[in-house]
Amino acid sequence: MWQTAESADNSTVLDLLTQLSDHLSMIRSWELGGHSGEPNDNGDPWDGVLITDFATWDDLEAYSTDPFHEKIVQQLLPMVRSRAVVDFVREGEQN
């Protein structure tokens, strides 16, 4: 998840992230979306989320250290003011 910096446009963030799925074959499945709707009493919303699924922890490590992924991350970092990452194993699966 991320919150876009005030100096950046969220559509640019989404466009950059979209490039990852086209270049990194170790991604088993992929979901990407930007926030819809107006902020409300629930607080300041996150601007988007990227959910990736990998068959193994080794595939996740290969993704994380892939030079193309690292290049995209370096472009994104100045465009986000906050980000959150969660890695986990789904119940019933072993990686």
QUIKAPE-V632488 format. One record per backbone hydrogen bond with DSSP energy under -0.5 kcal/mol. NH is the residue of the N-H (numbers start at 1). CO is the residue of the C=O. If there is no record, write none. Layout:
nh->NH co->CO
nh->NH co->CO
This chain:
nh->2 co->48
nh->3 co->82
nh->5 co->79
nh->8 co->5
nh->12 co->9
nh->13 co->9
nh->14 co->10
nh->15 co->11
nh->16 co->12
nh->17 co->13
nh->18 co->14
nh->19 co->15
nh->19 co->16
nh->20 co->16
nh->20 co->17
nh->21 co->17
nh->21 co->18
nh->22 co->18
nh->23 co->19
nh->23 co->20
nh->24 co->20
nh->25 co->23
nh->27 co->24
nh->28 co->26
nh->28 co->53
nh->29 co->53
nh->31 co->51
nh->33 co->49
nh->35 co->47
nh->40 co->43
nh->43 co->40
nh->45 co->43
nh->47 co->2
nh->48 co->2
nh->49 co->33
nh->51 co->31
nh->52 co->50
nh->53 co->29
nh->57 co->95
nh->60 co->56
nh->61 co->57
nh->62 co->58
nh->63 co->59
nh->64 co->60
nh->65 co->61
nh->66 co->62
nh->66 co->63
nh->70 co->66
nh->71 co->67
nh->72 co->68
nh->73 co->69
nh->74 co->70
nh->75 co->71
nh->76 co->72
nh->77 co->73
nh->78 co->74
nh->79 co->76
nh->80 co->76
nh->80 co->77
nh->81 co->3
nh->82 co->3
nh->84 co->1
nh->93 co->90
